[in-house]
Amino acid sequence: MDTPFSSGLVWLRRDLRAHDNAALYQALKHCRQVHVAFVFDTAILDALPRADRRVEFIRESLEELDQRLAELGQSHNTQGCGLIVRHGVAEHEIPKLAHQLGALAVFASHDDEPHAQLRDNHVRGHLADHGIAFHTCKDHVVFERQEVMTLSGTAFSVFTPYKNAWLRKVNDFYLKAYPVERYAQHLAPRPPALRQPVPTLQDLDFESTNLQALRIPTGESGAQGLLADFLHRIDEYGHRRDFPAVKGPSYLSVHLRFGTVSIRQLAREAHARMQSGSEGAAVWLSELIWRDFYVQVLANFAHVGQGESFKRDYDAIHWDHGPHGHKLFEAWCAGRTGYPLVDAAMRQLNQTGYMHNRLRMVVASFLCKDLGVDWRWGEKYFATHLNDFDLSANNGGWQWASSSGCDAQPYFRIFNPISQSEKFDTEGKFIRRYVPELAALSGKSIHAPWLAGELELQAAGIEIGKTYPAPVVDHAEAREKTLARYAVVKKKAA
């Protein structure tokens, strides 16, 4: 790309920001005129529920991005700059738009998800038919694909050595921001026919959600507000992050997912504070490195994105796929298992699209190792309901919990939902918020209400089996069944 293109098109996907945007920077640097587009891809949208917070989050973020692009253009005396938004099948819309605009190159950020790889290959072919180049670049991770490898040149499958190699490799070069503003004079005014506002949800055949009621901030400004708030308390992150009733996390996961914040900015902040001695920043940076780790797992071990266990021997596990398993799964989905912390976590997910990281591990372990239900069912349910759903992290987390993944917890490590509740929600504050029918119970009894005395249950207005379900399984018995179930894997591997 040494010779500038006369015209280029940036195709935004999971990088919905103007600042520190790798694809936008590359296009502005190498093209004399640059247009910026986003496609509401019906190949993805058609499978979603009509009320989906993610679609609303994207739409709201695009409105801000449209304004930001207009401001960047105006700062260089160019009027009419902004976002071009399309609604249709992306692999058709992008080549058509590029041809319409006379673009000689299309720029986008990498996406290693299987469906995205297939889509991009089709787009590359369609563009080539018109003599248009397709350039993609790294953006949503610090290190990707084969950038961090073992000494033998293979991909890492264990996190700690990957993290150590990541930390040895990282430096200011990898964490610096792309100076988009330096080349903003190359932003092109949109043709009059393409100066359309961002479509409404109704235009997209979607409905409004409770996104606004939940006060989930959107766009670059929303991400920066959350980051500023978190940096005031980052030193305590390591001590507070495991308690769902405490304001401990950054709450930036949905912004990372859709790229309304740059991973380089977050890693830069964490790395600098870690070097200054902040233990909380070191823990947070480790979580960001986990994100890179799972992305490179997806890129280097394609079978994990195709419904297979990372450890293929674990595909021999006999999960309960019958009517009983379906009944248990439905109880888990609805937050009606009889285990308060599990139920509170699932109800939080259903009501808000968010679930605390500690609770993701608890409910995943419970589904696989207490209920004997296939982890893929849980993975799919999370994919539908999580605001921050990301294939690599979601798959990695579920395979970690089921012990089938890379660097997963041992199969015999089975979270006890009662002791987890007692340890991480000691006073029951989180449970009371999402399982209000248990609110009158004492802090001790709320973790296992079926063990409470009859008088206390009556005083709290609770009747086990009616106002609140009895446990769908006995944890001790379920644990023994799980050990037997996983023995099949041990036998096959021996």
C-alpha positions in Angstrom: 0.0 0.0 0.0 2.9 2.4 -0.7 1.0 4.1 -3.5 -2.1 6.0 -2.2 -5.5 5.0 -3.5 -7.6 7.8 -4.9 -10.6 6.5 -2.9 -11.2 3.9 -0.1 -14.0 2.5 2.0 -13.8 1.6 5.7 -16.1 -1.3 6.7 -16.8 -1.1 10.4 -17.7 -4.3 12.2 -16.5 -4.7 15.8 -14.7 -1.4 15.9 -17.4 1.2 16.3 -15.3 4.2 17.2 -13.3 6.9 15.4 -10.4 7.2 17.9 -7.6 4.7 17.7 -9.3 2.7 14.9 -6.8 0.6 13.0 -8.8 0.1 9.8 -9.8 3.8 9.7 -6.3 4.9 10.2 -4.9 2.6 7.5 -7.6 3.9 5.0 -7.0 7.6 5.8 -3.2 7.1 5.6 -3.3 5.4 2.2 -6.3 6.9 0.5 -6.9 10.5 -0.7 -10.6 10.2 0.1 -12.2 7.8 2.6 -15.8 6.9 3.2 -16.9 4.9 6.3 -19.8 2.4 6.4 -21.6 0.0 8.6 -23.9 -2.8 7.5 -26.7 -4.1 9.7 -26.1 -7.5 8.4 -29.4 -9.5 7.9 -27.4 -12.7 7.8 -26.8 -12.1 11.5 -29.9 -10.1 12.5 -32.5 -12.4 11.1 -31.6 -15.1 13.7 -31.9 -12.7 16.7 -35.0 -12.0 18.9 -36.8 -8.9 17.8 -36.0 -7.2 21.1 -32.2 -7.5 21.3 -30.2 -5.1 23.5 -27.1 -5.6 21.3 -28.8 -4.2 18.2 -30.0 -1.2 20.2 -26.5 -0.7 21.7 -25.0 -0.8 18.2 -27.6 1.6 16.8 -27.1 4.1 19.6 -23.3 3.9 19.3 -23.5 4.4 15.5 -25.4 7.7 16.0 -22.6 9.0 18.1 -20.0 7.7 15.7 -21.8 9.4 12.8 -21.6 12.7 14.7 -17.9 12.1 15.5 -17.1 11.6 11.9 -18.9 14.8 10.9 -16.9 16.7 13.5 -13.6 15.3 12.3 -14.5 16.4 8.7 -15.6 19.8 9.9 -12.3 20.2 11.7 -10.6 20.1 8.3 -13.3 22.2 6.6 -15.0 19.2 5.0 -18.8 19.3 5.3 -21.1 16.3 4.8 -18.8 13.7 6.4 -20.5 10.9 8.3 -21.4 7.3 8.4 -23.0 5.4 5.6 -25.4 2.8 7.0 -26.8 -0.1 5.0 -29.3 -2.8 6.0 -28.9 -6.1 4.1 -26.6 -9.0 3.5 -23.1 -7.5 4.2 -21.3 -9.7 1.6 -23.5 -8.1 -1.0 -23.9 -4.6 0.3 -20.2 -3.8 0.8 -19.0 -4.7 -2.8 -22.1 -2.9 -4.1 -21.4 0.2 -2.0 -17.6 0.2 -2.9 -18.4 0.0 -6.6 -21.0 2.8 -6.2 -18.5 5.1 -4.5 -15.7 4.3 -6.9 -13.5 2.9 -4.0 -10.3 1.2 -5.1 -9.9 -0.5 -1.7 -12.0 -1.6 1.2 -10.4 -1.6 4.7 -11.7 -3.6 7.7 -10.4 -5.1 11.0 -9.8 -8.8 11.4 -12.5 -11.2 12.7 -11.5 -14.8 13.3 -15.0 -16.2 14.0 -15.8 -18.9 11.5 -18.8 -17.2 9.9 -16.9 -14.0 9.7 -14.0 -15.7 7.9 -16.4 -17.2 5.4 -18.2 -13.9 4.9 -14.9 -12.0 4.4 -13.7 -14.6 1.8 -16.9 -14.0 -0.2 -16.5 -10.3 0.1 -12.9 -10.5 -1.1 -14.0 -12.5 -4.1 -16.8 -10.1 -5.0 -14.5 -7.1 -4.6 -11.9 -8.7 -6.8 -14.4 -9.1 -9.5 -14.6 -5.3 -9.7 -10.8 -4.8 -9.3 -11.2 -3.6 -5.7 -8.6 -4.5 -3.1 -9.6 -5.8 0.4 -7.2 -5.0 3.3 -7.8 -6.2 6.8 -5.8 -5.5 9.9 -5.6 -6.3 13.6 -7.6 -4.1 15.9 -9.7 -5.7 18.7 -6.8 -7.5 20.5 -3.3 -6.6 21.4 -1.8 -9.8 20.1 -3.6 -12.1 17.7 -3.2 -15.4 15.7 0.5 -16.4 15.6 1.9 -13.2 17.2 2.6 -14.9 20.6 3.8 -18.5 20.2 5.7 -21.1 22.2 9.5 -21.5 21.8 8.8 -24.5 19.5 6.7 -22.3 17.3 3.3 -23.7 18.2 0.2 -22.0 19.6 -0.3 -21.9 23.3 -2.9 -24.0 25.0 -2.1 -23.1 28.6 -2.8 -19.6 29.8 0.0 -18.9 32.3 2.9 -19.5 29.9 0.9 -17.5 27.3 0.5 -14.7 29.7 4.2 -14.7 30.5 5.1 -14.6 26.8 2.5 -11.9 26.2 4.0 -9.7 29.0 7.6 -10.3 27.7 6.5 -9.2 24.2 4.3 -6.2 25.0 5.8 -2.7 24.8 4.8 0.9 23.9 4.7 0.0 20.2 1.9 -2.5 20.6 -0.1 -0.3 23.0 0.1 3.1 21.3 -3.0 4.5 19.7 -3.4 4.9 15.9 -3.4 8.6 15.2 -6.6 8.8 13.2 -6.9 12.5 13.6 -3.6 13.2 11.9 -5.1 12.1 8.5 -8.7 13.2 9.1 -8.5 15.6 6.2 -8.9 12.6 3.9 -12.5 11.9 5.1 -14.8 12.3 2.1 -18.2 14.0 2.1 -20.9 11.5 1.5 -22.8 11.8 -1.8 -26.1 13.6 -1.1 -28.1 10.4 -1.8 -26.2 8.6 0.9 -26.6 11.3 3.6 -29.2 9.3 5.5 -29.6 9.2 9.3 -28.9 6.0 11.2 -31.9 3.7 10.8 -34.3 3.5 13.7 -34.9 0.1 15.4 -38.3 0.1 13.7 -36.6 0.6 10.3 -34.6 -2.5 11.1 -37.7 -4.5 12.2 -36.5 -4.5 15.8 -38.2 -3.3 19.0 -36.9 -1.1 21.8 -35.5 -2.9 24.9 -34.8 -1.9 28.5 -31.3 -0.7 27.5 -32.0 2.9 28.5 -33.8 1.9 31.7 -30.7 -0.2 32.6 -28.6 3.0 32.0 -26.1 1.1 29.9 -24.0 3.8 28.4 -23.3 3.5 24.6 -20.7 4.8 22.2 -17.2 6.1 22.7 -18.4 8.6 25.3 -20.1 5.9 27.3 -17.0 3.7 27.3 -14.8 6.6 28.3 -17.1 7.4 31.2 -17.0 3.9 32.5 -13.3 3.7 32.1 -12.8 7.0 34.0 -15.0 5.7 36.8 -13.1 2.3 37.0 -9.7 3.9 37.0 -10.6 5.5 40.4 -11.1 2.1 41.9 -8.8 -0.1 39.8 -6.4 -0.6 42.7 -9.1 -2.6 44.5 -10.2 -4.7 41.5 -8.4 -7.8 42.7 -10.2 -7.7 46.1 -13.6 -6.7 44.8 -14.1 -8.4 41.5 -15.5 -11.7 42.8 -18.4 -10.2 44.7 -21.5 -9.7 42.6 -23.2 -7.3 45.0 -20.1 -5.0 45.0 -19.1 -2.5 42.3 -15.9 -4.2 41.3 -15.7 -4.9 37.6 -15.1 -2.3 34.9 -18.4 -3.0 33.1 -16.6 -2.4 29.8 -17.1 -5.9 28.3 -19.9 -4.9 25.9 -17.8 -1.9 24.8 -14.8 -4.2 24.1 -17.1 -6.5 22.2 -18.3 -3.8 19.8 -15.2 -1.8 19.8 -16.5 1.4 21.2 -13.3 1.4 23.2 -9.8 0.5 22.1 -8.2 -2.6 23.7 -4.9 -0.7 23.3 -6.1 2.1 25.6 -7.3 -0.3 28.2 -4.2 -2.5 28.2 -2.0 0.7 28.2 -3.8 2.0 31.3 -3.5 -1.3 33.1 0.1 -2.0 32.1 1.2 1.5 33.3 -0.5 1.1 36.6 0.8 -2.4 37.1 4.3 -1.1 36.5 3.6 1.5 39.2 2.8 -1.2 41.7 -1.0 -1.5 41.4 -2.0 -5.1 42.2 -5.6 -4.4 41.0 -4.3 -3.2 37.7 -2.2 -6.4 37.3 -5.2 -8.6 37.9 -7.3 -6.6 35.4 -4.5 -6.8 32.8 -4.5 -10.5 33.3 -8.2 -10.6 32.5 -7.5 -8.6 29.3 -4.8 -11.1 28.4 -7.3 -14.0 28.9 -9.3 -12.3 26.2 -6.4 -12.3 23.8 -5.7 -15.9 24.8 -9.1 -17.1 23.8 -9.1 -15.2 20.5 -5.8 -16.9 19.5 -7.2 -20.3 20.6 -10.1 -19.7 18.2 -7.7 -18.7 15.4 -5.3 -21.6 15.9 -7.7 -24.4 16.9 -10.6 -23.9 14.5 -12.6 -27.0 15.8 -13.5 -25.1 19.1 -15.7 -22.8 17.0 -17.4 -25.7 15.4 -19.1 -27.2 18.4 -16.2 -29.6 19.3 -14.4 -29.9 22.6 -10.8 -28.5 22.6 -9.9 -31.8 24.2 -11.6 -34.1 21.7 -11.8 -37.0 24.2 -14.4 -35.0 26.1 -16.8 -35.4 23.2 -17.3 -38.9 24.6 -19.1 -37.6 27.7 -22.7 -38.8 27.9 -24.7 -35.7 28.6 -28.4 -35.9 29.5 -30.0 -35.0 26.2 -33.3 -36.6 27.0 -36.6 -35.2 28.4 -35.2 -35.1 31.9 -32.2 -33.1 30.7 -34.4 -30.7 28.9 -36.5 -30.1 32.0 -33.4 -29.4 34.1 -32.1 -27.1 31.4 -35.4 -25.1 31.3 -35.2 -24.7 35.1 -31.7 -23.4 34.8 -32.6 -21.0 32.1 -35.5 -19.6 34.1 -33.6 -19.3 37.3 -35.8 -21.9 39.0 -33.3 -24.5 40.1 -33.8 -24.1 43.9 -30.2 -22.9 44.4 -30.5 -19.2 45.1 -27.2 -17.9 43.8 -27.6 -19.8 40.5 -31.2 -18.6 40.1 -30.2 -15.0 40.9 -27.4 -15.1 38.3 -29.7 -16.5 35.6 -32.5 -14.0 36.4 -29.9 -11.2 36.2 -28.9 -12.4 32.8 -32.5 -12.7 31.6 -33.4 -9.2 32.9 -30.3 -7.3 32.0 -28.1 -9.2 29.5 -25.3 -9.0 32.0 -23.8 -11.6 34.3 -20.9 -11.2 36.8 -17.8 -13.2 35.8 -17.7 -15.2 39.0 -21.3 -16.1 38.5 -20.7 -17.2 34.9 -18.3 -19.8 36.3 -20.8 -20.9 39.0 -23.8 -21.3 36.7 -21.7 -23.0 34.0 -20.3 -25.5 36.5 -23.8 -26.1 37.8 -25.3 -26.8 34.4 -22.6 -29.2 33.4 -21.6 -30.9 36.6 -24.7 -30.7 38.8 -27.4 -31.1 36.1 -25.3 -33.2 33.6 -26.4 -31.0 30.7 -24.3 -30.4 27.6 -22.1 -27.3 27.9 -23.1 -26.4 24.3 -26.6 -25.8 25.4 -25.4 -23.2 28.0 -23.0 -21.7 25.4 -25.9 -21.2 23.0 -28.1 -19.7 25.7 -25.4 -17.2 26.7 -24.9 -16.4 23.0 -28.5 -15.4 22.7 -28.8 -13.4 26.0 -25.4 -11.8 26.8 -24.9 -8.2 25.8 -21.2 -8.8 25.5 -21.4 -12.2 23.7 -18.2 -12.9 22.0 -17.7 -16.4 20.5 -14.0 -16.9 21.6 -14.6 -15.8 25.2 -17.9 -17.5 25.5 -16.7 -20.8 24.1 -13.5 -20.6 26.2 -15.4 -19.9 29.4 -17.9 -22.8 28.8 -15.2 -25.2 27.9 -13.2 -24.1 30.9 -16.1 -24.9 33.2 -16.9 -28.2 31.6 -13.1 -29.2 31.8 -13.1 -29.8 28.0 -11.2 -26.7 27.1 -7.6 -25.6 27.1 -6.2 -24.9 30.5 -9.6 -25.8 32.0 -10.4 -26.6 35.6 -9.9 -30.3 36.4 -13.0 -32.4 35.8 -13.1 -33.2 39.6 -13.3 -29.5 40.5 -17.0 -28.9 40.9 -18.3 -25.7 42.3 -20.5 -26.1 45.3 -23.3 -23.6 44.7 -24.0 -23.2 48.4 -20.4 -22.5 49.5 -19.9 -20.2 46.5 -23.0 -18.3 47.7 -21.9 -18.1 51.3 -18.4 -17.0 50.2 -19.2 -14.4 47.6 -22.7 -13.2 48.6 -22.4 -13.7 52.3 -25.2 -11.4 53.3 -27.4 -12.4 50.4 -27.6 -8.9 48.9 -27.3 -10.0 45.3 -29.8 -12.9 45.9 -32.3 -10.6 47.4 -32.2 -8.3 44.4 -32.9 -11.0 41.9 -34.8 -13.6 43.9 -37.1 -11.2 46.0 -39.3 -14.1 47.2 -36.4 -15.0 49.5 -35.7 -11.5 50.7 -37.1 -12.0 54.2 -34.7 -14.9 55.0 -31.7 -14.5 57.2 -28.2 -14.2 55.7 -27.5 -17.7 56.7 -30.6 -19.4 55.4 -30.9 -17.6 52.1 -28.1 -19.7 50.6 -30.0 -23.0 51.1 -33.6 -22.1 52.0 -34.7 -25.7 52.0 -32.6 -26.3 55.1 -34.1 -23.4 57.0 -36.4 -24.1 59.9 -40.2 -24.3 59.3 -40.9 -21.3 61.6 -38.4 -19.1 59.7 -39.8 -20.2 56.4 -43.3 -19.4 57.6 -42.3 -16.0 58.9 -40.6 -15.2 55.6 -43.8 -16.3 53.7 -41.9 -19.1 51.9 -43.2 -22.5 51.0 -40.5 -24.7 49.4 -41.9 -26.3 46.3 -44.5 -23.6 45.8 -43.3 -20.0 46.4 -39.8 -21.1 45.7 -38.7 -24.4 44.1 -37.1 -27.2 45.9 -33.5 -28.0 44.6 -33.8 -29.8 41.3 -30.8 -32.0 42.2 -28.9 -32.9 45.4 -25.4 -31.4 44.9 -23.6 -34.3 46.7 -25.4 -36.9 44.6 -24.9 -34.9 41.4 -21.2 -34.7 42.1 -20.8 -38.5 42.3 -22.7 -38.8 39.0 -20.4 -36.3 37.4 -17.3 -38.1 38.5 -18.7 -41.3 37.0 -19.6 -39.5 33.8 -16.1 -38.1 33.3 -14.6 -41.5 34.1 -15.6 -42.4 30.5 -13.2 -39.8 29.3 -10.4 -41.0 31.5 -10.9 -44.6 30.3 -10.8 -43.5 26.7 -7.7 -41.4 27.2 -5.8 -44.2 29.0 
